[in-house]
């Protein structure tokens, strides 16, 4: 499991700090899998933690609805279909306030998406 690697690895401090920030939200739970540590709310995926796949010298926080947040938060990078990410090389790179804003906005988007799907079914 990636969790077991990250909790002991090179980016342990970054991983633990980000994990603690994410889990400070009451409605978020963690799911461990082979490739990353994933975090979900009651509606959908919120974010993922793992070493960056392409840049070998940093740790990555990927946001599940990142493409919708990139305009508001230009520090998000990437060009994947849905996710966007922030890379960290050292613990001092973590802006706790920014991470909390990103998580909060993602949770709002998850809720809105869920409610829209419900409305469409009832129309």
Secondary structure, 3 states (H helix, E strand, C coil): CHHHHHCCCCCHHHHHHHHHHHHCCCCCEEEECCCCEEEECCCCEEEEEEECCCCCCCEEEEECCHHHHCCCCCCCECCCCCCEEEEECCHHHCCHHHHHHHHHHHHHHHHHHHHHHHHHHHC
